[in-house]
């Protein structure tokens, strides 16, 4: 981390987007390809599974419904509270398969090993410095069985967004906000810091007819380029088995939106 004021900015950008589970759930309700993908991986591995960035269980709950134990680590208390609420509505056998841990993925030690460790849906983009990445990958190594697999998905750096004018908003369609019940205007501002490789996104929500009630949610995502992430894995003790460019097994290509890395501990 750099200067103290910037640390607070990054902290806000790593947590604010997850403080409203209802909005998060509605926003990503149609994101299903990664759920199917990770359920398939978990069924082949047989469990138990460790998921970093478990959130409110969008991926963990479907895995647990397939008779697989899941331990989920997350830094967002609101998302974990929502996950616990969701677990109460699940059958007892599903509840028993899910363990929820509040913690920092760079430091949390569970004192057990897993044949499959997942870091899902851009969770790794909240690792803003080399030291953050090193701390996290050290924890992953500790939690992998000798022949276990580590799978992480990251968005490809969106060059169109990295080059946007930070003063010009991107206007998204109006929608009814699931938490307030009001129709809101939605604007996003993109401000990329090329020195730190962090994309700062400001999401503005303005209730129609009540501009004085508008609010802003910040989001900060570190941008990792493919060769950079490959080097980080290599120098932190991992062997890359393969990299896929979507959740259907396609190879990584220049027009891929996502990178799905499959790695294991190097001998």
Buried (B, 14 or more C-beta within 10 A) or exposed (E): EEEEEBEEBBBBBBBBBBEBBBBBBBEBEEEEEBBEBBBEBBBEBEBBBBBBBBBBBBBBBBBBBBEBBBBBBBBBEBBBBBBBEBBEEBEEEBBEBBBBEBBEBBEBEBEEBBBBBBBBBBBBBBBBBEEBBBBBBBBBBBBBBEEBBBBBBBBBBBEEBBEBEEEEBEEBEEBEBBEBEBEBBBBBBBBBEEEBBBBBBBBBBBBEEEEEEEEEBBBBBBBBEBEEBBEBBEEBBBEBEEBBBBBEEEEBEEEBEBBBBBBBBEE
